[in-house]
Amino acid sequence: MNNLELNLKKATAQLLEMAQNSCWNKISENTVFIISEITNEHPNFFDARKARKKSKR
């Protein structure tokens, strides 16, 4: 298990605990992480997203 994965698991456990203590709704502890690389091709993420969506049409 790498450092990023370990940090995500710890932070998620803390966040779930805080959420469970703050509300009465049942909050599932099932979690899935999708980790992908963010490239610096575009200076603005939102413009890059728009361009990517536009190119898929």
Long-range contacts (C-beta under 8 A, 24 or more apart in sequence): 4-35, 5-33, 8-33
